[in-house]
Amino acid sequence: MSKKVQAMYLWWHKPVIDRELLQSLPNLKVIANSGVGMDHLDLKLVASFGVKMANAPHAVSSSTADTGMALLLASARRLVEGHHIAISSGMEYSEADFLGVEVTGATLGIIGMGRIGYKIALRAKAFEMKILYHNRTRRKEQEEQDVGATYCDNIDHLLQQADFVMVVVSLTPQTSKLIGKREMELMKPTATLINISRGAVIDQEALVTALQSGTIRAAALDVTYPEPLPRDHTLLKLKNVIITPHLGIKTDKATYMITEEAVENILAALNGLPMPSEVLPS
């Protein structure tokens, strides 16, 4: 069948696209990815075979933003700990000092104000949060005003002020371990770090140390490196961290929309039309 294959739809990074596979598919014209992140693909290698690539940024933005806010709220109000207390066999009453932190009026720092980051800002505005953001390029003034966001050209200023830091960037060589020991030490000891981008964007060993030492209050992670973590990893044993299994885009509606967007890109490529979500190698 190899000569008949003209398009591939990747779901959850499968199959692995390497030189051997590309050489075995001489008529491949397009690869469509089921999500935004393309760090699992060697874009230059794929392009060298004359194959176009597309992702699905429109379909995943709302569901991923929802996941970010869910993690923020769950961590702030200690929902996972509270659930285990509520269902425990010895439960008689809730301790008076089992306290979370306030979300309303708190400062949210968003690192990466693309499509997903902006939707997080829209949701945070409804919680009356003060919103700071850091991005490679500044948003238009009207867009900032619409969500009440303030631009920080220096990421350090955002880290020093935020009660919650939400990381929403693509994984590139420039963003690998973007948040490390130095950055966590700049954060408030009462701050929470939330990651819905890629696990490798955060230095996980530095995160373990920061959580154990009280450098930061807590973390909420929808992504880790690797996924899943080894079962003996220290992060799995800490009470002040919530980890979910990359749930960002996993809703029934988002899955359907992702497939629709992939098919739209594939059909455009096969018919020689502009692809709505084409991704080019940098």
KAPE-V961674 format. One record per residue. N is the residue number from 1. SS is DSSP state (A for helix, B for strand, O for the rest). OMEGA is omega in degrees with one decimal (999 if undefined). Layout:
# KAPE-V961674
n=N ss=SS omega=OMEGA
n=N ss=SS omega=OMEGA
This chain:
# KAPE-V961674
n=1 ss=O omega=-169.1
n=2 ss=A omega=-178.5
n=3 ss=A omega=-179.5
n=4 ss=A omega=-175.5
n=5 ss=O omega=178.3
n=6 ss=O omega=-177.5
n=7 ss=B omega=176.3
n=8 ss=B omega=176.2
n=9 ss=B omega=-178.2
n=10 ss=B omega=174.2
n=11 ss=B omega=179.0
n=12 ss=O omega=174.0
n=13 ss=O omega=179.5
n=14 ss=B omega=-5.0
n=15 ss=O omega=176.2
n=16 ss=O omega=-178.6
n=17 ss=O omega=177.6
n=18 ss=O omega=-176.8
n=19 ss=A omega=-178.4
n=20 ss=A omega=179.9
n=21 ss=A omega=-179.7
n=22 ss=A omega=178.9
n=23 ss=A omega=-178.1
n=24 ss=A omega=-177.8
n=25 ss=O omega=-172.1
n=26 ss=O omega=-177.2
n=27 ss=O omega=178.7
n=28 ss=O omega=-177.9
n=29 ss=O omega=-173.5
n=30 ss=B omega=172.5
n=31 ss=B omega=178.1
n=32 ss=B omega=-175.6
n=33 ss=B omega=-177.6
n=34 ss=O omega=179.8
n=35 ss=O omega=-178.1
n=36 ss=O omega=-174.4
n=37 ss=O omega=-179.5
n=38 ss=O omega=-175.2
n=39 ss=O omega=178.2
n=40 ss=O omega=-179.7
n=41 ss=O omega=170.8
n=42 ss=O omega=-171.9
n=43 ss=A omega=-179.3
n=44 ss=A omega=177.8
n=45 ss=A omega=-179.7
n=46 ss=A omega=-179.0
n=47 ss=A omega=-179.1
n=48 ss=A omega=176.4
n=49 ss=O omega=179.9
n=50 ss=O omega=-178.1
n=51 ss=O omega=177.4
n=52 ss=B omega=-178.3
n=53 ss=B omega=177.8
n=54 ss=B omega=172.3
n=55 ss=O omega=-176.5
n=56 ss=O omega=-175.0
n=57 ss=A omega=-176.1
n=58 ss=A omega=-174.2
n=59 ss=A omega=-170.0
n=60 ss=A omega=-168.9
n=61 ss=A omega=-177.0
n=62 ss=A omega=-177.9
n=63 ss=A omega=178.8
n=64 ss=A omega=176.7
n=65 ss=A omega=176.6
n=66 ss=A omega=179.6
n=67 ss=A omega=178.2
n=68 ss=A omega=179.6
n=69 ss=A omega=178.3
n=70 ss=A omega=178.5
n=71 ss=A omega=178.5
n=72 ss=A omega=-178.0
n=73 ss=A omega=-179.2
n=74 ss=A omega=179.4
n=75 ss=A omega=-178.0
n=76 ss=A omega=-175.8
n=77 ss=O omega=174.8
n=78 ss=O omega=-173.7
n=79 ss=A omega=-178.3
n=80 ss=A omega=176.0
n=81 ss=A omega=-179.0
n=82 ss=A omega=178.1
n=83 ss=A omega=-178.7
n=84 ss=A omega=176.5
n=85 ss=A omega=-175.8
n=86 ss=A omega=-177.7
n=87 ss=A omega=-178.2
n=88 ss=O omega=-175.7
n=89 ss=O omega=-177.7
n=90 ss=O omega=-176.0
n=91 ss=O omega=175.3
n=92 ss=O omega=178.1
n=93 ss=O omega=178.2
n=94 ss=O omega=179.7
n=95 ss=O omega=-178.1
n=96 ss=O omega=-178.1
n=97 ss=O omega=173.6
n=98 ss=O omega=-170.5
n=99 ss=O omega=171.3
n=100 ss=O omega=177.6
n=101 ss=O omega=-177.0
n=102 ss=O omega=175.6
n=103 ss=O omega=179.3
n=104 ss=O omega=179.1
n=105 ss=O omega=179.7
n=106 ss=O omega=-179.0
n=107 ss=B omega=177.4
n=108 ss=B omega=174.8
n=109 ss=B omega=-179.2
n=110 ss=B omega=177.9
n=111 ss=B omega=-175.3
n=112 ss=O omega=-176.0
n=113 ss=O omega=172.0
n=114 ss=O omega=-177.9
n=115 ss=A omega=-178.8
n=116 ss=A omega=179.9
n=117 ss=A omega=-179.6
n=118 ss=A omega=178.2
n=119 ss=A omega=173.7
n=120 ss=A omega=178.0
n=121 ss=A omega=177.4
n=122 ss=A omega=-180.0
n=123 ss=A omega=-179.5
n=124 ss=A omega=177.7
n=125 ss=A omega=179.2
n=126 ss=A omega=176.5
n=127 ss=O omega=177.9
n=128 ss=O omega=178.9
n=129 ss=O omega=170.4
n=130 ss=B omega=-171.4
n=131 ss=B omega=171.4
n=132 ss=B omega=176.0
n=133 ss=B omega=175.4
n=134 ss=B omega=-177.2
n=135 ss=O omega=177.6
n=136 ss=O omega=177.9
n=137 ss=O omega=-178.1
n=138 ss=O omega=175.3
n=139 ss=O omega=175.7
n=140 ss=O omega=-176.6
n=141 ss=A omega=-179.5
n=142 ss=A omega=177.7
n=143 ss=A omega=176.2
n=144 ss=A omega=-177.7
n=145 ss=A omega=-177.9
n=146 ss=A omega=179.7
n=147 ss=A omega=-180.0
n=148 ss=O omega=-175.9
n=149 ss=B omega=177.7
n=150 ss=B omega=-177.0
n=151 ss=B omega=173.3
n=152 ss=O omega=-179.6
n=153 ss=O omega=177.4
n=154 ss=O omega=-177.6
n=155 ss=A omega=-179.5
n=156 ss=A omega=-179.4
n=157 ss=A omega=177.1
n=158 ss=A omega=-177.7
n=159 ss=A omega=-177.7
n=160 ss=A omega=-173.6
n=161 ss=A omega=-168.8
n=162 ss=O omega=170.9
n=163 ss=O omega=175.7
n=164 ss=B omega=177.5
n=165 ss=B omega=-178.6
n=166 ss=B omega=-178.5
n=167 ss=B omega=-174.5
n=168 ss=O omega=-177.7
n=169 ss=O omega=172.9
n=170 ss=O omega=177.0
n=171 ss=O omega=176.8
n=172 ss=O omega=174.6
n=173 ss=O omega=-179.1
n=174 ss=O omega=-177.1
n=175 ss=O omega=176.7
n=176 ss=O omega=-176.9
n=177 ss=O omega=177.1
n=178 ss=O omega=177.9
n=179 ss=B omega=-178.7
n=180 ss=O omega=-176.4
n=181 ss=A omega=-178.1
n=182 ss=A omega=-177.6
n=183 ss=A omega=179.9
n=184 ss=A omega=177.7
n=185 ss=A omega=175.5
n=186 ss=A omega=-177.1
n=187 ss=O omega=176.0
n=188 ss=O omega=175.6
n=189 ss=O omega=177.8
n=190 ss=O omega=-173.2
n=191 ss=O omega=177.5
n=192 ss=B omega=178.4
n=193 ss=B omega=-178.2
n=194 ss=B omega=-178.8
n=195 ss=B omega=176.1
n=196 ss=O omega=-177.4
n=197 ss=O omega=175.3
n=198 ss=O omega=-175.8
n=199 ss=A omega=-174.8
n=200 ss=A omega=176.6
n=201 ss=A omega=179.1
n=202 ss=B omega=173.6
n=203 ss=O omega=-171.7
n=204 ss=A omega=178.9
n=205 ss=A omega=176.0
n=206 ss=A omega=178.4
n=207 ss=A omega=177.8
n=208 ss=A omega=-179.7
n=209 ss=A omega=-179.1
n=210 ss=A omega=179.6
n=211 ss=A omega=-179.1
n=212 ss=A omega=-174.9
n=213 ss=A omega=-177.6
n=214 ss=O omega=176.1
n=215 ss=O omega=170.3
n=216 ss=O omega=-174.6
n=217 ss=O omega=-170.6
n=218 ss=B omega=174.1
n=219 ss=B omega=175.1
n=220 ss=B omega=-168.9
n=221 ss=B omega=170.9
n=222 ss=O omega=-178.1
n=223 ss=O omega=177.4
n=224 ss=O omega=175.2
n=225 ss=O omega=-1.9
n=226 ss=O omega=173.7
n=227 ss=O omega=-6.2
n=228 ss=O omega=175.9
n=229 ss=O omega=171.0
n=230 ss=O omega=-172.8
n=231 ss=O omega=177.9
n=232 ss=O omega=-177.4
n=233 ss=O omega=-176.1
n=234 ss=A omega=-179.3
n=235 ss=A omega=-178.3
n=236 ss=A omega=-174.8
n=237 ss=A omega=-176.6
n=238 ss=O omega=-179.3
n=239 ss=O omega=-175.9
n=240 ss=O omega=174.6
n=241 ss=B omega=171.9
n=242 ss=B omega=177.7
n=243 ss=B omega=175.0
n=244 ss=O omega=-171.5
n=245 ss=O omega=177.3
n=246 ss=O omega=-177.6
n=247 ss=O omega=-170.0
n=248 ss=O omega=-175.5
n=249 ss=O omega=-170.0
n=250 ss=O omega=167.3
n=251 ss=O omega=-179.3
n=252 ss=A omega=-178.2
n=253 ss=A omega=-178.8
n=254 ss=A omega=179.4
n=255 ss=A omega=178.5
n=256 ss=A omega=-178.7
n=257 ss=A omega=177.8
n=258 ss=A omega=-180.0
n=259 ss=A omega=176.7
n=260 ss=A omega=-178.9
n=261 ss=A omega=177.9
n=262 ss=A omega=-179.8
n=263 ss=A omega=178.5
n=264 ss=A omega=178.7
n=265 ss=A omega=179.5
n=266 ss=A omega=-179.1
n=267 ss=A omega=178.5
n=268 ss=A omega=-179.0
n=269 ss=A omega=-178.0
n=270 ss=A omega=-179.6
n=271 ss=O omega=176.7
n=272 ss=O omega=-179.7
n=273 ss=O omega=176.6
n=274 ss=O omega=178.9
n=275 ss=O omega=-176.9
n=276 ss=O omega=-174.5
n=277 ss=O omega=-179.3
n=278 ss=B omega=177.3
n=279 ss=O omega=-179.1
n=280 ss=O omega=176.2
n=281 ss=O omega=-178.2
n=282 ss=O omega=999
